[in-house]
Amino acid sequence: MQRPKIIIASVAVAAIAAIGGTTAALASGSSSGAASSSSAASSSSARASSAPAGTAGTVRTLQATVNGKTETILVNAQGLPLYYYQPDPAAKSLVTGQLAVAWPPLTAARPAGAGLSGKLTAVSDAHGSQVAYNGHLLYTFVTDRPGQVTGQGVQNFFVATPGIAPLAGTSAGTSAPAASAPATPASGGYGY
């Protein structure tokens, strides 16, 4: 059943196109005008972190519907669902270019958590101080709204849950509580 993935991916592409050419130029590494790139970066930052200072890196839990089933998921300060990218290794984001435009990383030098059973950390990478939960780097999805999950299983991104197993090769792998859910979904995700 590939149609939901195609539809969601199409919506994401349309959203990316609506963001504008300067953001696309920034994501592709184009150097056609430093001023437009920095204005695109600041507008992208404002959109991604419209929470009051000090709350941008806050991670909490929320009940949301994921593929027709109510689940407890991780969300950011604005209530946007958080995802992990299955191919990401420990401490390094593979999400770059246009993929990072559609899946903005959650960044904060000192992330804070509420109602979490795992380990929340900040990892220095190409995105700055990216927030990780049990070693999994966290991202949002441009088509999501608070409490609404639209990116589950899209492009190897999966909703982060409080019980996600620690990623091998991280300090979370030895100090986090035992997980109640697998880190990688069986057969490509929740029903996809």
N, C-alpha and C positions, 0 to 999 in steps of 0.2 A: 504494500500500500504506500506508494511513493507520492501520491498527490498532496497530502498535507505538508510534506517536506518541501515540495516544489512551490506550493502556494506561499508558505511561510518564507522561503528563500526569496521568492519574487517580491513579497511585501518588504523584506529587508533591503533588497536592491532598490526598490522604489524609494524607501526612506533614505537610503544613502544618496540617491540622486537628488532628493529634495533638500538635503543638507547643503549641497552646493559644490561648485567646482573648486573653491579654495580649500575646503576640507579634503576633497579627493586629492588635490595636488599635494597637500601636506602629508597625507597618508602614503602617497606614492613616492615621496621624497623629492618632488619637483622643487627646483629652486627659483621659480619664476616669480620673484618678488618676496623679499623677506617680510615686508610689512603685511602683505595679505596672508602670509603663512602664520605670522604671529597673531594677527587678528582672528584667523580661523582657529588657532590653538586656544586663544582665550575664550572665544565663543563656545568652542567644544568643551572647555573646562567648565565654563559657567553652566552649560547644559548638563554636564555629567555630575556636577557637584553643587546643586542649588541649595543644599542644606546649610544651616548656620555653621560657622567655623567651629571645628572641633567635633562635628558629627559626621563628616564625609566618610570616615572609615569605620563607622559604627555598623556592626553586623548583629542582627537579631533574628529570631525565628518568627514565623507566621504560618497560619494554616492557609493553604491554597489548593486549587484544583489542578492536578497534573494528569493529563490524559484521562479525565473523567473520574479520578480518584482523589479524595482529599488527603493531602500530605502535609507534614510540617517541613517547611523549607527555610533556607537562609535568605534574608533580604537585607538590603542596605538601609541607610537612614531614611531614604525616601519611600521605602516599601517595595522597591524594585527587586524582583527575584535575582538571585546570584547563581551563576553557573560555573562549572569547571570545564576545561578543555581536555578531553581524554588523552590526546597525544602529548600534552605538556609533561616534561620530566620534572623532577624536583628542582625548584629554585630557578627555572628558566622558562620564560614564556615563548612559545612558538607562534603566538598570535601577533601578526604584524601587518602592515599595509592596510588594504581594504578590509581584511578580516578584523583588524583592530578597530576600524571605523564602525563596523556592524556589531562588534562585541567589545565595547570599551572596558578596559581593566578597572577594577576597583583599586584606588590608590590612597594611601595614608601612611605617614611616617610612624604613627602610633595608633594602630587600629584598636577599637574598643568593642567588646562583645557583651551581649545580654542574653541570658538563657541558653548558653552554648555549653556543650559537654566536651568539645574538642579543643584543640590548641589554635589560637588565632595569632598570626605573626605578620610582619612586614618583610618582604623579600626585595632586595635591591636588584633590579633588572632594567631592561631597556625602557620600561614604562615609568621608572622611578622607584618609589617604594610601593610595590604591589602587595595587596593584602592576600594572605593565604590562610586557608582553614584546613587543619590536619595535613599541611603540605601542598594542598591543591590551590593553585592560583585562582582568584575569583574574578568574574566578569559579569557585566550586565548585557542586555540585548536591546538594541535600539527600538524594536517594535513593542516591547513590554510596557505596561502601565503598572502602577502600584498594585500588588496582589494578583496580577494577571501573568500567567506563564504561557509564552508563545514560542519559546526557543528550545523546548525539550527535544533532544535527539537531532537537532538541526546542526549540520556541519561538525559533528562530533562534540557538541556541547551538551552537558547534562545538568539538571538542576542540582545544586548543592543542598544536602540535607544535614541536620545535626549529627547523624550517625554515619556519615561517610567515613570509610576506612582510611586510616592514615596512608599517605603516599610513601611507598618504599624509598629509602634513601634520605628521609628527612628526620629531624629531631622529633617531629610529631609522631613518627613511627614508633618511637620508644616511650614517649611520655604521655601520649593521649590516652583517654579511656578506651576500652574495647568498643569497637563499632558495632552497630546493629544493622547496617546496610552495606552492601558491597560497594567498593570504590568505583568499579566499572560495571555498568548495567549489563546483564546478560542479553545477548542477541540484539545489541545496538540500542537499547533503551526501553523505556516504558511503552512497549507495544508498537514501536516503529519498526 
